[in-house]
Amino acid sequence: MSSLALLPLTQPSFLPSKPFKSNVGFPPASPLNQRTSHATPLNCHKMYVPGNGASPEAKAAKNLHDFFNYITVKIVSAQLQSYNPEAYKDLMEFLNTHSLNDGDKFCASLMRESSRHKTLALRILEVRSAYCKRDFEWENLKRLVFKMVDESNTKLMREYVQETSRVTEKETGK
């Protein structure tokens, strides 16, 4: 049996909390026409991102998932190169004919190639999971992305100001 949680209904923040009382002899004013001296707080804390289907986070996760596959193939190929040259050769030949752009498609194709390739695919899946869960530095990624965005924004704004300042100087003769 499932349980249902009842949440209290709250009035939207853009509606007044008390009913509007009009003065006698004047028609009631619409709450939409009222002016207030304070800003009405919005209950939205995140930006709306228009799009079809998946959220930006889901799209980023898909790209990271495929990137982890790419990294994992590099890790596994480096391991194989030193202790199993035959498997390394098989993996390199497979890489020459199959794209790494879609990690799951790559692994599915590798699994179905032969029993030797199936072993390679299982190794890639195992390492991919371990790398994602234990070795990838998620906090470092967040820090680097914030830093890159800030530095890029600053650089672009600086270049624009320098560009427009030169034009203004040329126009005004200063």
SULKA-V212204 format. One record per pair of residues at least 24 apart in sequence whose ideal C-beta (glycine too) atoms are under 7 Angstrom apart, sorted by the first residue. I is the first residue (numbers start at 0). J is the second residue. Records with the same first field share a line. If there is no record, write none. Layout:
BEGIN
I: J / J
END
This chain:
BEGIN
12: 39 / 40 / 41 / 42
13: 39
64: 102
65: 100 / 101 / 102
67: 102 / 127 / 130 / 131
68: 99 / 102 / 105 / 106 / 127
69: 99
70: 130
71: 123 / 126 / 127 / 130
72: 99 / 123
74: 126 / 130
75: 122 / 123 / 126
86: 115 / 119
89: 115 / 116 / 119
90: 119
END
